[in-house]
Every structure is written in structure tokens, then in C-alpha cells.
Amino acid sequence: MANRTSDAEWRGDLKSGQGKIKLGSGAFEGSYSFKSRFEEGKGTNPEELIAAAHAGCFSMAFAHALSEAGHAPTSIHTTATVQFGPVPGGFAISRIDLVTEGSVPGIDAATFDKFAAGAKENCPVSKALKAVEITLKTKFV
């Protein structure tokens, strides 16, 4: 079983403090702040990292399912948008929208959509985020 780690450190209070996030692999290290999370400030935020993880996981799961069925994709591109904002009692992620497009020789749009729906349900990050509504839009190219 693979174990993955990342680190985060926060210094100061919520509004004027600053944080650093570092992936365990060393592939990314960045700052985050109140402004980068709740406004449009410079830096990353947890929701952006969740979106990246979900887009990456979904794309891999989708490509794997297609390949296992004998339809290796030429390309799969997915954008994940994490909806984050105020809710009664605080803030929450309310929805994740996946938009995927791909080129897969030998199949039609209906087959593409079927495999995309399966990947949405079965990628490990989707499974971990089931408490949140996850939508999917596809574009077969």
C-alpha cells in the first residue's frame, strides 16, 4: 500500500497569518494565506490542491478503464472546479465540477460518456470526496 504525505505550517492568526504547503515528493512547495483562500490573493489554497488531485486521479482512472477495455486514449484532459464558500456555521466545499474531454480512437461519444461516468464513481479521490456533490461534463473530440 502506498502512503503519501504532505506538510503544512501556519503562522499567525487567520487573517494576517501565512502558511506554507510542501508535497512529500518535493514536486511542489508554495505559500497560502487568507487572501489566497478566501479572496483572490497570491498563493495556493487547500481547495486548489484538492481540485488538482481530483483532476489527476479522474484522468488516470478514466484512461485506465478505457485501456482495459481495449480503447487506449490519445488524450484525456480534465478540469476540476471546487466550489468553496460560506455556509451556515462556517465555510465548506459544496460541490466539485469535473469537465473532461478526450480523444479515444475506436469509440463513440456514448461509450466515452459511459466510461467517464464510471471513472467519476470509481477514482479513489472521488470515493474519498463522496460527501460532496460531484458533477461531470464530457466532451468527446
C-alpha positions in Angstrom: 0.0 0.0 0.0 1.3 3.4 -0.9 1.4 6.1 1.7 1.7 9.8 0.6 2.4 12.7 2.9 2.4 16.5 2.6 3.1 19.1 5.2 1.5 22.4 6.0 2.6 25.1 8.5 0.6 28.1 9.5 2.0 31.1 11.4 -0.1 33.8 12.9 -3.8 34.5 13.1 -6.3 33.6 10.3 -6.5 37.0 8.5 -2.9 38.2 8.7 -1.1 34.9 9.1 0.8 33.0 6.4 1.3 29.3 5.6 3.5 27.0 3.6 2.5 23.8 2.0 5.0 21.2 0.8 4.3 17.9 -1.0 6.2 15.0 0.4 7.7 14.2 -3.0 9.2 17.7 -3.2 7.4 18.3 -6.5 5.6 21.4 -5.1 6.1 23.9 -2.3 4.0 27.0 -2.0 2.6 29.6 0.2 -1.0 30.2 1.2 -2.9 32.8 3.1 -6.3 34.1 4.0 -6.3 36.1 0.7 -5.3 33.2 -1.4 -8.0 31.1 0.1 -11.0 33.4 0.6 -10.2 36.1 -1.9 -8.0 36.3 -5.0 -4.6 36.7 -3.4 -1.3 35.3 -4.5 -0.5 31.7 -3.5 -2.4 28.4 -3.4 -5.1 27.0 -1.1 -6.3 23.6 0.0 -9.3 23.7 -2.4 -7.0 24.3 -5.4 -4.9 21.3 -4.3 -8.0 19.1 -3.9 -9.0 20.2 -7.5 -5.6 19.2 -8.8 -5.7 15.8 -7.1 -9.2 15.1 -8.3 -8.5 16.1 -11.9 -5.3 14.0 -11.9 -6.9 10.9 -10.3 -10.0 11.1 -12.5 -8.0 11.4 -15.7 -5.8 8.4 -14.7 -8.8 6.3 -13.7 -10.6 7.2 -17.0 -7.6 6.3 -19.1 -7.1 3.0 -17.2 -10.8 1.9 -17.7 -10.7 2.8 -21.4 -7.3 1.0 -21.9 -8.5 -2.1 -20.0 -11.5 -2.3 -22.5 -9.1 -2.1 -25.4 -9.6 1.6 -26.1 -6.3 3.4 -25.1 -7.0 7.1 -25.2 -4.9 9.5 -27.2 -5.5 12.1 -24.6 -7.7 12.9 -21.6 -7.8 16.4 -20.2 -9.8 17.2 -17.0 -10.5 20.4 -15.1 -11.9 20.1 -11.6 -13.5 23.2 -10.0 -14.0 23.0 -6.3 -16.9 25.2 -5.1 -15.9 26.7 -1.7 -17.7 29.4 0.3 -19.8 30.4 3.3 -22.4 28.0 4.6 -24.4 28.2 7.8 -21.9 27.8 10.6 -18.7 28.5 8.6 -17.2 27.6 5.2 -17.4 24.4 3.2 -16.8 22.7 -0.1 -20.2 22.4 -1.6 -19.6 20.8 -5.0 -16.9 19.7 -7.3 -17.4 20.1 -11.1 -15.4 17.8 -13.4 -15.1 18.8 -17.0 -13.3 16.3 -19.2 -12.5 16.0 -22.8 -10.7 13.3 -24.7 -9.7 11.7 -27.9 -10.2 8.0 -27.9 -9.9 6.1 -31.2 -12.5 3.4 -32.0 -15.3 4.5 -29.7 -18.3 6.9 -30.0 -19.5 9.7 -27.7 -21.9 7.5 -25.8 -19.2 5.0 -25.0 -16.9 7.8 -23.9 -19.6 9.2 -21.6 -20.2 5.7 -20.1 -16.5 5.3 -19.2 -16.3 8.8 -17.9 -19.3 8.2 -15.5 -17.6 5.0 -14.3 -14.3 6.9 -13.6 -16.2 9.6 -11.7 -17.7 6.9 -9.4 -14.5 4.8 -9.1 -11.5 7.0 -8.9 -10.0 6.9 -5.4 -10.3 10.7 -4.9 -14.0 10.7 -6.0 -14.6 7.9 -3.5 -12.9 9.9 -0.7 -14.9 13.0 -1.6 -18.4 11.3 -1.8 -19.7 13.6 1.0 -19.7 16.4 -1.7 -21.8 16.6 -4.9 -19.6 15.8 -7.9 -20.8 16.8 -11.3 -19.4 15.7 -14.7 -19.5 17.2 -18.2 -17.8 15.5 -21.1 -16.6 16.5 -24.5 -15.6 13.8 -26.9 -13.2 15.1 -29.5 
